[in-house]
Amino acid sequence: MEELAISSGKCEVWSIEGRDFRALLEARPALAVDVIRALNDRVRQMRQRVLGLTRKDVPARLAEMLITLAQAHGERIAPGNELCLHGITQQDLADLVGASRSFVSTLINKMKRDALLANQGRLLVLKDEEGLNRVAAREK
C-alpha cells in the first residue's frame, strides 16, 4: 500500500512486520490504545474527505486542504503573522483534493488574484484565512 506523507523537517520512517507489531502491542497495552486513537482519527479524517468530495466543489476542497495543511504543518511568518506552507507541490494538492494539477494551478492563481494567497519566495502564504474559510465552507 502506498501512502502520502509530508515532513515539515528531518525525519525517519520505519517499517514493522505485522507479527512484530502485534507483539509490541501485546507487551505495551498503552501503545495499543494510542494506535486505536490514531486510527480512529484517521477514519474520521477520511470520512470528512469523502463527504467533501461529494458535497464540495474543487475550489472549496482546495481552500479547506490549504487551511488544514497550514494549521497542521505550516509556520507563521512576519510581518503579518501569516501562515505559510512549504514542501508541498501543486501535484500533491491535486492528489489530495481529487483534481488535476493544471486546475489546481488555475485555482491557486485565482486565489492569489483574490488576495487569499500569495508567494513569498517558494513559500505559499495564506494571506486571508477568513476568506479561505468562507470558500471552504461553500457546498455544491
A tleap script that builds the chain and sets N, CA, C and O, in Angstrom:
source leaprc.protein.ff14SB
mol = sequence {
  NMET GLU GLU LEU ALA ILE SER SER GLY LYS
  CYS GLU VAL TRP SER ILE GLU GLY ARG ASP
  PHE ARG ALA LEU LEU GLU ALA ARG PRO ALA
  LEU ALA VAL ASP VAL ILE ARG ALA LEU ASN
  ASP ARG VAL ARG GLN MET ARG GLN ARG VAL
  LEU GLY LEU THR ARG LYS ASP VAL PRO ALA
  ARG LEU ALA GLU MET LEU ILE THR LEU ALA
  GLN ALA HIE GLY GLU ARG ILE ALA PRO GLY
  ASN GLU LEU CYS LEU HIE GLY ILE THR GLN
  GLN ASP LEU ALA ASP LEU VAL GLY ALA SER
  ARG SER PHE VAL SER THR LEU ILE ASN LYS
  MET LYS ARG ASP ALA LEU LEU ALA ASN GLN
  GLY ARG LEU LEU VAL LEU LYS ASP GLU GLU
  GLY LEU ASN ARG VAL ALA ALA ARG GLU CLYS
}
set mol.1.N position { 0.844 -1.165 0.000 }
set mol.1.CA position { 0.000 0.000 0.000 }
set mol.1.C position { 0.896 1.237 0.000 }
set mol.1.O position { 1.903 1.272 0.707 }
set mol.2.N position { 0.541 2.234 -0.776 }
set mol.2.CA position { 1.324 3.455 -0.861 }
set mol.2.C position { 0.607 4.568 -0.122 }
set mol.2.O position { -0.602 4.733 -0.282 }
set mol.3.N position { 1.320 5.327 0.677 }
set mol.3.CA position { 0.756 6.424 1.455 }
set mol.3.C position { 1.520 7.697 1.153 }
set mol.3.O position { 2.699 7.650 0.802 }
set mol.4.N position { 0.854 8.835 1.287 }
set mol.4.CA position { 1.482 10.136 1.133 }
set mol.4.C position { 1.805 10.666 2.519 }
set mol.4.O position { 0.948 10.676 3.403 }
set mol.5.N position { 3.017 11.099 2.706 }
set mol.5.CA position { 3.420 11.712 3.968 }
set mol.5.C position { 4.240 12.949 3.648 }
set mol.5.O position { 5.046 12.957 2.717 }
set mol.6.N position { 4.023 13.978 4.424 }
set mol.6.CA position { 4.765 15.218 4.249 }
set mol.6.C position { 5.454 15.528 5.566 }
set mol.6.O position { 4.805 15.604 6.610 }
set mol.7.N position { 6.746 15.704 5.519 }
set mol.7.CA position { 7.506 16.028 6.713 }
set mol.7.C position { 7.808 17.514 6.728 }
set mol.7.O position { 8.193 18.087 5.709 }
set mol.8.N position { 7.634 18.129 7.870 }
set mol.8.CA position { 7.975 19.541 7.988 }
set mol.8.C position { 9.431 19.714 8.430 }
set mol.8.O position { 9.881 20.837 8.661 }
set mol.9.N position { 10.152 18.624 8.546 }
set mol.9.CA position { 11.556 18.668 8.925 }
set mol.9.C position { 12.182 17.313 8.706 }
set mol.9.O position { 11.577 16.428 8.100 }
set mol.10.N position { 13.384 17.153 9.197 }
set mol.10.CA position { 14.092 15.887 9.063 }
set mol.10.C position { 13.341 14.810 9.837 }
set mol.10.O position { 12.874 15.051 10.951 }
set mol.11.N position { 13.225 13.623 9.245 }
set mol.11.CA position { 12.513 12.536 9.926 }
set mol.11.C position { 13.056 11.187 9.482 }
set mol.11.O position { 13.805 11.083 8.511 }
set mol.12.N position { 12.657 10.157 10.223 }
set mol.12.CA position { 12.966 8.774 9.874 }
set mol.12.C position { 11.654 8.036 9.712 }
set mol.12.O position { 10.694 8.308 10.432 }
set mol.13.N position { 11.603 7.108 8.778 }
set mol.13.CA position { 10.426 6.281 8.577 }
set mol.13.C position { 10.839 4.841 8.824 }
set mol.13.O position { 11.829 4.370 8.265 }
set mol.14.N position { 10.084 4.141 9.660 }
set mol.14.CA position { 10.373 2.761 10.000 }
set mol.14.C position { 9.225 1.886 9.549 }
set mol.14.O position { 8.072 2.317 9.522 }
set mol.15.N position { 9.538 0.683 9.205 }
set mol.15.CA position { 8.533 -0.306 8.847 }
set mol.15.C position { 8.642 -1.463 9.833 }
set mol.15.O position { 9.740 -1.940 10.120 }
set mol.16.N position { 7.497 -1.915 10.351 }
set mol.16.CA position { 7.482 -3.008 11.326 }
set mol.16.C position { 6.624 -4.133 10.768 }
set mol.16.O position { 5.493 -3.902 10.339 }
set mol.17.N position { 7.147 -5.329 10.773 }
set mol.17.CA position { 6.387 -6.503 10.330 }
set mol.17.C position { 5.159 -6.686 11.211 }
set mol.17.O position { 5.176 -6.326 12.388 }
set mol.18.N position { 4.111 -7.237 10.653 }
set mol.18.CA position { 2.850 -7.419 11.368 }
set mol.18.C position { 2.980 -8.188 12.666 }
set mol.18.O position { 2.436 -7.773 13.689 }
set mol.19.N position { 3.698 -9.308 12.639 }
set mol.19.CA position { 3.820 -10.129 13.863 }
set mol.19.C position { 4.618 -9.393 14.934 }
set mol.19.O position { 4.316 -9.514 16.121 }
set mol.20.N position { 5.637 -8.628 14.527 }
set mol.20.CA position { 6.422 -7.856 15.498 }
set mol.20.C position { 5.572 -6.731 16.094 }
set mol.20.O position { 5.674 -6.422 17.282 }
set mol.21.N position { 4.736 -6.128 15.252 }
set mol.21.CA position { 3.861 -5.049 15.706 }
set mol.21.C position { 2.848 -5.587 16.726 }
set mol.21.O position { 2.610 -4.956 17.756 }
set mol.22.N position { 2.256 -6.744 16.440 }
set mol.22.CA position { 1.306 -7.365 17.376 }
set mol.22.C position { 1.988 -7.676 18.714 }
set mol.22.O position { 1.411 -7.442 19.776 }
set mol.23.N position { 3.184 -8.190 18.661 }
set mol.23.CA position { 3.917 -8.492 19.901 }
set mol.23.C position { 4.188 -7.219 20.698 }
set mol.23.O position { 4.083 -7.212 21.924 }
set mol.24.N position { 4.533 -6.160 20.006 }
set mol.24.CA position { 4.787 -4.876 20.655 }
set mol.24.C position { 3.513 -4.353 21.321 }
set mol.24.O position { 3.561 -3.863 22.450 }
set mol.25.N position { 2.378 -4.453 20.629 }
set mol.25.CA position { 1.113 -4.002 21.200 }
set mol.25.C position { 0.711 -4.839 22.414 }
set mol.25.O position { 0.185 -4.306 23.391 }
set mol.26.N position { 0.960 -6.151 22.353 }
set mol.26.CA position { 0.649 -7.021 23.494 }
set mol.26.C position { 1.527 -6.696 24.697 }
set mol.26.O position { 1.079 -6.773 25.841 }
set mol.27.N position { 2.752 -6.339 24.438 }
set mol.27.CA position { 3.682 -6.022 25.516 }
set mol.27.C position { 3.428 -4.635 26.105 }
set mol.27.O position { 3.756 -4.382 27.264 }
set mol.28.N position { 2.844 -3.738 25.309 }
set mol.28.CA position { 2.614 -2.352 25.749 }
set mol.28.C position { 1.169 -1.948 25.455 }
set mol.28.O position { 0.914 -1.305 24.437 }
set mol.29.N position { 0.223 -2.308 26.318 }
set mol.29.CA position { -1.198 -2.002 26.083 }
set mol.29.C position { -1.480 -0.510 25.889 }
set mol.29.O position { -2.380 -0.152 25.129 }
set mol.30.N position { -0.737 0.353 26.554 }
set mol.30.CA position { -0.946 1.793 26.382 }
set mol.30.C position { -0.657 2.204 24.939 }
set mol.30.O position { -1.318 3.093 24.402 }
set mol.31.N position { 0.316 1.566 24.317 }
set mol.31.CA position { 0.615 1.834 22.912 }
set mol.31.C position { -0.551 1.403 22.032 }
set mol.31.O position { -0.890 2.081 21.062 }
set mol.32.N position { -1.167 0.267 22.377 }
set mol.32.CA position { -2.325 -0.205 21.613 }
set mol.32.C position { -3.449 0.826 21.653 }
set mol.32.O position { -4.098 1.072 20.636 }
set mol.33.N position { -3.685 1.429 22.815 }
set mol.33.CA position { -4.719 2.467 22.939 }
set mol.33.C position { -4.365 3.670 22.064 }
set mol.33.O position { -5.234 4.226 21.393 }
set mol.34.N position { -3.102 4.068 22.070 }
set mol.34.CA position { -2.660 5.191 21.232 }
set mol.34.C position { -2.860 4.882 19.747 }
set mol.34.O position { -3.287 5.749 18.984 }
set mol.35.N position { -2.554 3.657 19.341 }
set mol.35.CA position { -2.734 3.251 17.945 }
set mol.35.C position { -4.212 3.293 17.572 }
set mol.35.O position { -4.567 3.769 16.493 }
set mol.36.N position { -5.070 2.802 18.453 }
set mol.36.CA position { -6.512 2.824 18.185 }
set mol.36.C position { -7.001 4.258 18.057 }
set mol.36.O position { -7.797 4.558 17.167 }
set mol.37.N position { -6.546 5.139 18.918 }
set mol.37.CA position { -6.933 6.565 18.822 }
set mol.37.C position { -6.474 7.162 17.490 }
set mol.37.O position { -7.229 7.875 16.828 }
set mol.38.N position { -5.241 6.866 17.108 }
set mol.38.CA position { -4.708 7.395 15.851 }
set mol.38.C position { -5.503 6.867 14.659 }
set mol.38.O position { -5.809 7.615 13.730 }
set mol.39.N position { -5.834 5.585 14.689 }
set mol.39.CA position { -6.632 5.013 13.602 }
set mol.39.C position { -8.031 5.615 13.568 }
set mol.39.O position { -8.575 5.859 12.491 }
set mol.40.N position { -8.614 5.854 14.729 }
set mol.40.CA position { -9.922 6.486 14.797 }
set mol.40.C position { -9.873 7.895 14.191 }
set mol.40.O position { -10.769 8.281 13.442 }
set mol.41.N position { -8.829 8.655 14.517 }
set mol.41.CA position { -8.652 9.980 13.932 }
set mol.41.C position { -8.521 9.887 12.413 }
set mol.41.O position { -9.085 10.696 11.677 }
set mol.42.N position { -7.775 8.895 11.965 }
set mol.42.CA position { -7.580 8.714 10.521 }
set mol.42.C position { -8.896 8.387 9.815 }
set mol.42.O position { -9.166 8.910 8.733 }
set mol.43.N position { -9.720 7.523 10.424 }
set mol.43.CA position { -11.029 7.190 9.856 }
set mol.43.C position { -11.903 8.443 9.809 }
set mol.43.O position { -12.587 8.683 8.814 }
set mol.44.N position { -11.886 9.236 10.869 }
set mol.44.CA position { -12.668 10.473 10.906 }
set mol.44.C position { -12.224 11.432 9.791 }
set mol.44.O position { -13.062 12.028 9.113 }
set mol.45.N position { -10.922 11.577 9.606 }
set mol.45.CA position { -10.402 12.449 8.552 }
set mol.45.C position { -10.802 11.936 7.168 }
set mol.45.O position { -11.184 12.722 6.301 }
set mol.46.N position { -10.714 10.633 6.961 }
set mol.46.CA position { -11.089 10.060 5.667 }
set mol.46.C position { -12.583 10.250 5.397 }
set mol.46.O position { -12.984 10.535 4.268 }
set mol.47.N position { -13.397 10.093 6.430 }
set mol.47.CA position { -14.836 10.315 6.278 }
set mol.47.C position { -15.098 11.765 5.865 }
set mol.47.O position { -15.929 12.020 4.994 }
set mol.48.N position { -14.399 12.706 6.481 }
set mol.48.CA position { -14.556 14.119 6.128 }
set mol.48.C position { -14.126 14.374 4.680 }
set mol.48.O position { -14.763 15.148 3.966 }
set mol.49.N position { -13.045 13.721 4.253 }
set mol.49.CA position { -12.587 13.896 2.869 }
set mol.49.C position { -13.607 13.349 1.881 }
set mol.49.O position { -13.877 13.972 0.854 }
set mol.50.N position { -14.175 12.183 2.190 }
set mol.50.CA position { -15.187 11.603 1.295 }
set mol.50.C position { -16.412 12.502 1.238 }
set mol.50.O position { -16.942 12.749 0.155 }
set mol.51.N position { -16.868 12.995 2.380 }
set mol.51.CA position { -18.006 13.914 2.381 }
set mol.51.C position { -17.684 15.173 1.583 }
set mol.51.O position { -18.527 15.685 0.847 }
set mol.52.N position { -16.456 15.664 1.737 }
set mol.52.CA position { -16.034 16.844 0.973 }
set mol.52.C position { -16.059 16.596 -0.519 }
set mol.52.O position { -16.435 17.479 -1.290 }
set mol.53.N position { -15.660 15.394 -0.938 }
set mol.53.CA position { -15.666 15.076 -2.364 }
set mol.53.C position { -17.076 15.072 -2.931 }
set mol.53.O position { -17.272 15.388 -4.104 }
set mol.54.N position { -18.056 14.719 -2.116 }
set mol.54.CA position { -19.430 14.651 -2.615 }
set mol.54.C position { -20.191 15.955 -2.416 }
set mol.54.O position { -21.118 16.244 -3.173 }
set mol.55.N position { -19.824 16.741 -1.426 }
set mol.55.CA position { -20.591 17.948 -1.097 }
set mol.55.C position { -19.958 19.250 -1.553 }
set mol.55.O position { -20.639 20.271 -1.647 }
set mol.56.N position { -18.671 19.225 -1.835 }
set mol.56.CA position { -17.969 20.475 -2.141 }
set mol.56.C position { -17.354 20.434 -3.522 }
set mol.56.O position { -16.968 19.376 -4.018 }
set mol.57.N position { -17.267 21.615 -4.139 }
set mol.57.CA position { -16.584 21.700 -5.420 }
set mol.57.C position { -15.080 21.816 -5.174 }
set mol.57.O position { -14.637 21.954 -4.034 }
set mol.58.N position { -14.311 21.759 -6.243 }
set mol.58.CA position { -12.849 21.733 -6.108 }
set mol.58.C position { -12.303 22.987 -5.415 }
set mol.58.O position { -11.426 22.849 -4.563 }
set mol.59.N position { -12.773 24.206 -5.733 }
set mol.59.CA position { -12.233 25.373 -5.007 }
set mol.59.C position { -12.441 25.272 -3.493 }
set mol.59.O position { -11.550 25.627 -2.722 }
set mol.60.N position { -13.614 24.787 -3.064 }
set mol.60.CA position { -13.871 24.648 -1.625 }
set mol.60.C position { -12.966 23.579 -1.018 }
set mol.60.O position { -12.443 23.759 0.081 }
set mol.61.N position { -12.779 22.463 -1.732 }
set mol.61.CA position { -11.898 21.407 -1.218 }
set mol.61.C position { -10.456 21.895 -1.130 }
set mol.61.O position { -9.754 21.589 -0.167 }
set mol.62.N position { -10.015 22.649 -2.129 }
set mol.62.CA position { -8.647 23.162 -2.121 }
set mol.62.C position { -8.454 24.144 -0.967 }
set mol.62.O position { -7.456 24.067 -0.251 }
set mol.63.N position { -9.386 25.053 -0.782 }
set mol.63.CA position { -9.275 26.023 0.314 }
set mol.63.C position { -9.222 25.298 1.655 }
set mol.63.O position { -8.411 25.633 2.518 }
set mol.64.N position { -10.093 24.301 1.826 }
set mol.64.CA position { -10.114 23.529 3.057 }
set mol.64.C position { -8.790 22.792 3.275 }
set mol.64.O position { -8.273 22.760 4.392 }
set mol.65.N position { -8.247 22.204 2.218 }
set mol.65.CA position { -6.990 21.474 2.338 }
set mol.65.C position { -5.834 22.413 2.659 }
set mol.65.O position { -4.978 22.075 3.476 }
set mol.66.N position { -5.792 23.583 2.033 }
set mol.66.CA position { -4.737 24.552 2.325 }
set mol.66.C position { -4.769 24.971 3.795 }
set mol.66.O position { -3.728 25.061 4.447 }
set mol.67.N position { -5.959 25.222 4.302 }
set mol.67.CA position { -6.096 25.615 5.706 }
set mol.67.C position { -5.659 24.468 6.611 }
set mol.67.O position { -4.897 24.675 7.555 }
set mol.68.N position { -6.138 23.268 6.327 }
set mol.68.CA position { -5.803 22.101 7.146 }
set mol.68.C position { -4.296 21.865 7.176 }
set mol.68.O position { -3.714 21.678 8.245 }
set mol.69.N position { -3.667 21.874 6.004 }
set mol.69.CA position { -2.218 21.642 5.939 }
set mol.69.C position { -1.442 22.749 6.634 }
set mol.69.O position { -0.477 22.481 7.350 }
set mol.70.N position { -1.858 23.987 6.425 }
set mol.70.CA position { -1.147 25.111 7.037 }
set mol.70.C position { -1.260 25.065 8.556 }
set mol.70.O position { -0.287 25.341 9.257 }
set mol.71.N position { -2.433 24.721 9.068 }
set mol.71.CA position { -2.600 24.658 10.520 }
set mol.71.C position { -1.808 23.503 11.118 }
set mol.71.O position { -1.266 23.620 12.218 }
set mol.72.N position { -1.741 22.391 10.396 }
set mol.72.CA position { -1.041 21.217 10.923 }
set mol.72.C position { 0.469 21.291 10.723 }
set mol.72.O position { 1.226 20.837 11.581 }
set mol.73.N position { 0.919 21.858 9.600 }
set mol.73.CA position { 2.340 21.772 9.251 }
set mol.73.C position { 2.972 23.106 8.877 }
set mol.73.O position { 4.178 23.178 8.644 }
set mol.74.N position { 2.163 24.162 8.817 }
set mol.74.CA position { 2.692 25.456 8.396 }
set mol.74.C position { 3.422 26.171 9.516 }
set mol.74.O position { 3.532 25.679 10.639 }
set mol.75.N position { 3.910 27.334 9.172 }
set mol.75.CA position { 4.559 28.165 10.172 }
set mol.75.C position { 4.110 29.603 9.958 }
set mol.75.O position { 3.765 30.003 8.847 }
set mol.76.N position { 4.122 30.358 11.021 }
set mol.76.CA position { 3.748 31.774 10.971 }
set mol.76.C position { 4.980 32.584 10.590 }
set mol.76.O position { 6.083 32.337 11.080 }
set mol.77.N position { 4.770 33.560 9.702 }
set mol.77.CA position { 5.886 34.403 9.273 }
set mol.77.C position { 5.527 35.872 9.475 }
set mol.77.O position { 4.356 36.252 9.475 }
set mol.78.N position { 6.554 36.674 9.644 }
set mol.78.CA position { 6.390 38.114 9.797 }
set mol.78.C position { 6.254 38.734 8.406 }
set mol.78.O position { 6.666 38.087 7.444 }
set mol.79.N position { 5.725 39.901 8.235 }
set mol.79.CA position { 5.325 40.823 9.295 }
set mol.79.C position { 3.888 40.614 9.785 }
set mol.79.O position { 3.557 41.067 10.881 }
set mol.80.N position { 3.029 39.948 9.018 }
set mol.80.CA position { 1.620 39.855 9.386 }
set mol.80.C position { 1.238 38.605 10.140 }
set mol.80.O position { 0.050 38.335 10.312 }
set mol.81.N position { 2.221 37.823 10.601 }
set mol.81.CA position { 1.962 36.566 11.308 }
set mol.81.C position { 1.085 35.624 10.480 }
set mol.81.O position { 0.207 34.945 11.012 }
set mol.82.N position { 1.339 35.595 9.167 }
set mol.82.CA position { 0.537 34.784 8.251 }
set mol.82.C position { 1.070 33.353 8.208 }
set mol.82.O position { 2.264 33.105 8.371 }
set mol.83.N position { 0.145 32.425 7.983 }
set mol.83.CA position { 0.527 31.017 7.849 }
set mol.83.C position { 1.133 30.777 6.479 }
set mol.83.O position { 0.652 31.319 5.483 }
set mol.84.N position { 2.175 29.977 6.419 }
set mol.84.CA position { 2.756 29.631 5.131 }
set mol.84.C position { 3.007 28.132 5.070 }
set mol.84.O position { 3.184 27.459 6.085 }
set mol.85.N position { 3.015 27.639 3.839 }
set mol.85.CA position { 3.269 26.228 3.560 }
set mol.85.C position { 4.535 26.115 2.732 }
set mol.85.O position { 4.790 26.935 1.850 }
set mol.86.N position { 5.315 25.106 3.021 }
set mol.86.CA position { 6.464 24.807 2.174 }
set mol.86.C position { 6.569 23.307 2.015 }
set mol.86.O position { 6.128 22.552 2.882 }
set mol.87.N position { 7.147 22.877 0.924 }
set mol.87.CA position { 7.370 21.456 0.723 }
set mol.87.C position { 6.194 20.704 0.140 }
set mol.87.O position { 6.237 19.477 0.045 }
set mol.88.N position { 5.143 21.407 -0.253 }
set mol.88.CA position { 4.012 20.720 -0.889 }
set mol.88.C position { 3.870 21.271 -2.300 }
set mol.88.O position { 3.915 22.482 -2.516 }
set mol.89.N position { 3.699 20.375 -3.243 }
set mol.89.CA position { 3.611 20.779 -4.638 }
set mol.89.C position { 2.154 20.897 -5.071 }
set mol.89.O position { 1.242 20.445 -4.380 }
set mol.90.N position { 1.963 21.510 -6.222 }
set mol.90.CA position { 0.612 21.582 -6.788 }
set mol.90.C position { 0.098 20.182 -7.105 }
set mol.90.O position { -1.102 19.929 -7.000 }
set mol.91.N position { 0.974 19.284 -7.483 }
set mol.91.CA position { 0.550 17.910 -7.747 }
set mol.91.C position { 0.091 17.237 -6.457 }
set mol.91.O position { -0.896 16.501 -6.458 }
set mol.92.N position { 0.803 17.486 -5.355 }
set mol.92.CA position { 0.373 16.950 -4.055 }
set mol.92.C position { -1.034 17.451 -3.718 }
set mol.92.O position { -1.903 16.674 -3.320 }
set mol.93.N position { -1.244 18.756 -3.884 }
set mol.93.CA position { -2.560 19.333 -3.596 }
set mol.93.C position { -3.627 18.737 -4.500 }
set mol.93.O position { -4.729 18.425 -4.049 }
set mol.94.N position { -3.296 18.579 -5.785 }
set mol.94.CA position { -4.252 17.998 -6.732 }
set mol.94.C position { -4.637 16.585 -6.303 }
set mol.94.O position { -5.812 16.219 -6.344 }
set mol.95.N position { -3.655 15.800 -5.896 }
set mol.95.CA position { -3.933 14.434 -5.438 }
set mol.95.C position { -4.826 14.439 -4.198 }
set mol.95.O position { -5.711 13.594 -4.062 }
set mol.96.N position { -4.593 15.384 -3.303 }
set mol.96.CA position { -5.349 15.438 -2.052 }
set mol.96.C position { -6.796 15.894 -2.239 }
set mol.96.O position { -7.672 15.515 -1.462 }
set mol.97.N position { -7.047 16.710 -3.271 }
set mol.97.CA position { -8.413 17.223 -3.465 }
set mol.97.C position { -9.142 16.558 -4.622 }
set mol.97.O position { -10.296 16.888 -4.898 }
set mol.98.N position { -8.484 15.627 -5.299 }
set mol.98.CA position { -9.137 14.909 -6.388 }
set mol.98.C position { -9.345 15.754 -7.626 }
set mol.98.O position { -10.435 15.774 -8.198 }
set mol.99.N position { -8.296 16.454 -8.040 }
set mol.99.CA position { -8.380 17.321 -9.220 }
set mol.99.C position { -7.074 17.211 -10.009 }
set mol.99.O position { -6.110 16.593 -9.556 }
set mol.100.N position { -7.060 17.816 -11.190 }
set mol.100.CA position { -5.831 17.818 -11.987 }
set mol.100.C position { -4.888 18.905 -11.485 }
set mol.100.O position { -5.324 19.901 -10.907 }
set mol.101.N position { -3.591 18.703 -11.711 }
set mol.101.CA position { -2.612 19.704 -11.306 }
set mol.101.C position { -2.860 21.031 -12.004 }
set mol.101.O position { -2.717 22.088 -11.389 }
set mol.102.N position { -3.232 20.991 -13.282 }
set mol.102.CA position { -3.451 22.243 -14.017 }
set mol.102.C position { -4.640 23.020 -13.451 }
set mol.102.O position { -4.604 24.250 -13.392 }
set mol.103.N position { -5.694 22.312 -13.034 }
set mol.103.CA position { -6.848 23.000 -12.456 }
set mol.103.C position { -6.489 23.602 -11.101 }
set mol.103.O position { -6.910 24.714 -10.784 }
set mol.104.N position { -5.709 22.869 -10.297 }
set mol.104.CA position { -5.262 23.395 -9.009 }
set mol.104.C position { -4.392 24.632 -9.232 }
set mol.104.O position { -4.509 25.607 -8.489 }
set mol.105.N position { -3.532 24.608 -10.233 }
set mol.105.CA position { -2.706 25.769 -10.561 }
set mol.105.C position { -3.583 26.977 -10.912 }
set mol.105.O position { -3.328 28.093 -10.458 }
set mol.106.N position { -4.608 26.742 -11.719 }
set mol.106.CA position { -5.539 27.815 -12.089 }
set mol.106.C position { -6.228 28.376 -10.850 }
set mol.106.O position { -6.356 29.591 -10.705 }
set mol.107.N position { -6.669 27.497 -9.962 }
set mol.107.CA position { -7.358 27.939 -8.747 }
set mol.107.C position { -6.426 28.711 -7.821 }
set mol.107.O position { -6.826 29.721 -7.243 }
set mol.108.N position { -5.189 28.246 -7.675 }
set mol.108.CA position { -4.221 28.951 -6.837 }
set mol.108.C position { -3.968 30.351 -7.392 }
set mol.108.O position { -3.913 31.320 -6.635 }
set mol.109.N position { -3.816 30.457 -8.701 }
set mol.109.CA position { -3.617 31.783 -9.307 }
set mol.109.C position { -4.810 32.689 -9.079 }
set mol.109.O position { -4.639 33.881 -8.825 }
set mol.110.N position { -6.026 32.144 -9.166 }
set mol.110.CA position { -7.233 32.941 -8.893 }
set mol.110.C position { -7.251 33.374 -7.433 }
set mol.110.O position { -7.584 34.518 -7.127 }
set mol.111.N position { -6.891 32.455 -6.526 }
set mol.111.CA position { -6.859 32.799 -5.105 }
set mol.111.C position { -5.807 33.871 -4.822 }
set mol.111.O position { -5.979 34.684 -3.914 }
set mol.112.N position { -4.732 33.874 -5.588 }
set mol.112.CA position { -3.731 34.948 -5.450 }
set mol.112.C position { -4.307 36.271 -5.930 }
set mol.112.O position { -4.131 37.300 -5.278 }
set mol.113.N position { -5.004 36.248 -7.086 }
set mol.113.CA position { -5.633 37.475 -7.589 }
set mol.113.C position { -6.683 37.999 -6.617 }
set mol.113.O position { -6.872 39.210 -6.502 }
set mol.114.N position { -7.359 37.105 -5.924 }
set mol.114.CA position { -8.385 37.483 -4.946 }
set mol.114.C position { -7.780 37.829 -3.584 }
set mol.114.O position { -8.513 38.076 -2.627 }
set mol.115.N position { -6.461 37.850 -3.492 }
set mol.115.CA position { -5.708 38.200 -2.276 }
set mol.115.C position { -5.938 37.220 -1.126 }
set mol.115.O position { -5.806 37.588 0.041 }
set mol.116.N position { -6.281 35.975 -1.455 }
set mol.116.CA position { -6.404 34.938 -0.436 }
set mol.116.C position { -5.056 34.278 -0.177 }
set mol.116.O position { -4.754 33.882 0.949 }
set mol.117.N position { -4.245 34.162 -1.231 }
set mol.117.CA position { -2.923 33.533 -1.177 }
set mol.117.C position { -1.895 34.472 -1.771 }
set mol.117.O position { -2.232 35.421 -2.478 }
set mol.118.N position { -0.633 34.193 -1.475 }
set mol.118.CA position { 0.487 34.915 -2.087 }
set mol.118.C position { 1.707 33.996 -2.020 }
set mol.118.O position { 1.705 32.978 -1.328 }
set mol.119.N position { 2.731 34.380 -2.747 }
set mol.119.CA position { 4.013 33.686 -2.647 }
set mol.119.C position { 5.013 34.591 -1.967 }
set mol.119.O position { 5.062 35.795 -2.218 }
set mol.120.N position { 5.801 33.998 -1.111 }
set mol.120.CA position { 6.960 34.685 -0.547 }
set mol.120.C position { 8.131 33.780 -0.825 }
set mol.120.O position { 8.386 32.834 -0.079 }
set mol.121.N position { 8.841 34.064 -1.889 }
set mol.121.CA position { 9.859 33.143 -2.372 }
set mol.121.C position { 9.169 31.876 -2.836 }
set mol.121.O position { 8.267 31.929 -3.672 }
set mol.122.N position { 9.583 30.744 -2.305 }
set mol.122.CA position { 8.972 29.459 -2.678 }
set mol.122.C position { 7.844 29.044 -1.732 }
set mol.122.O position { 7.257 27.973 -1.884 }
set mol.123.N position { 7.553 29.897 -0.765 }
set mol.123.CA position { 6.507 29.599 0.210 }
set mol.123.C position { 5.153 30.056 -0.304 }
set mol.123.O position { 5.043 31.122 -0.910 }
set mol.124.N position { 4.130 29.263 -0.066 }
set mol.124.CA position { 2.758 29.651 -0.349 }
set mol.124.C position { 2.195 30.216 0.946 }
set mol.124.O position { 2.155 29.521 1.961 }
set mol.125.N position { 1.762 31.469 0.920 }
set mol.125.CA position { 1.322 32.179 2.112 }
set mol.125.C position { -0.192 32.332 2.092 }
set mol.125.O position { -0.766 32.750 1.086 }
set mol.126.N position { -0.837 31.995 3.201 }
set mol.126.CA position { -2.273 32.191 3.349 }
set mol.126.C position { -2.479 33.619 3.833 }
set mol.126.O position { -2.323 33.908 5.019 }
set mol.127.N position { -2.830 34.509 2.912 }
set mol.127.CA position { -2.956 35.932 3.216 }
set mol.127.C position { -4.260 36.248 3.949 }
set mol.127.O position { -4.300 37.126 4.811 }
set mol.128.N position { -5.332 35.520 3.597 }
set mol.128.CA position { -6.651 35.812 4.154 }
set mol.128.C position { -7.298 34.499 4.593 }
set mol.128.O position { -8.064 33.886 3.850 }
set mol.129.N position { -6.972 34.082 5.819 }
set mol.129.CA position { -7.513 32.810 6.326 }
set mol.129.C position { -9.034 32.850 6.424 }
set mol.129.O position { -9.705 31.860 6.134 }
set mol.130.N position { -9.571 33.985 6.830 }
set mol.130.CA position { -11.025 34.120 6.940 }
set mol.130.C position { -11.687 33.956 5.573 }
set mol.130.O position { -12.710 33.283 5.446 }
set mol.131.N position { -11.092 34.578 4.553 }
set mol.131.CA position { -11.608 34.442 3.193 }
set mol.131.C position { -11.524 33.007 2.699 }
set mol.131.O position { -12.453 32.512 2.060 }
set mol.132.N position { -10.411 32.334 2.994 }
set mol.132.CA position { -10.271 30.924 2.616 }
set mol.132.C position { -11.295 30.055 3.345 }
set mol.132.O position { -11.826 29.106 2.768 }
set mol.133.N position { -11.573 30.374 4.602 }
set mol.133.CA position { -12.596 29.637 5.345 }
set mol.133.C position { -13.973 29.811 4.708 }
set mol.133.O position { -14.765 28.869 4.678 }
set mol.134.N position { -14.263 31.013 4.199 }
set mol.134.CA position { -15.546 31.240 3.515 }
set mol.134.C position { -15.626 30.390 2.244 }
set mol.134.O position { -16.666 29.796 1.958 }
set mol.135.N position { -14.540 30.333 1.490 }
set mol.135.CA position { -14.514 29.499 0.282 }
set mol.135.C position { -14.672 28.026 0.668 }
set mol.135.O position { -15.418 27.290 0.023 }
set mol.136.N position { -13.975 27.601 1.712 }
set mol.136.CA position { -14.012 26.211 2.156 }
set mol.136.C position { -15.395 25.800 2.642 }
set mol.136.O position { -15.756 24.627 2.543 }
set mol.137.N position { -16.164 26.730 3.157 }
set mol.137.CA position { -17.480 26.417 3.724 }
set mol.137.C position { -18.554 26.239 2.655 }
set mol.137.O position { -19.631 25.715 2.940 }
set mol.138.N position { -18.270 26.668 1.435 }
set mol.138.CA position { -19.289 26.567 0.372 }
set mol.138.C position { -19.521 25.122 -0.009 }
set mol.138.O position { -18.585 24.331 -0.125 }
set mol.139.N position { -20.791 24.793 -0.203 }
set mol.139.CA position { -21.163 23.468 -0.677 }
set mol.139.C position { -21.701 23.604 -2.088 }
set mol.139.O position { -22.079 24.694 -2.518 }
set mol.140.N position { -21.734 22.479 -2.812 }
set mol.140.CA position { -22.209 22.465 -4.198 }
set mol.140.C position { -23.619 23.003 -4.291 }
set mol.140.O position { -24.184 23.066 -5.383 }
savepdb mol mol.pdb
quit
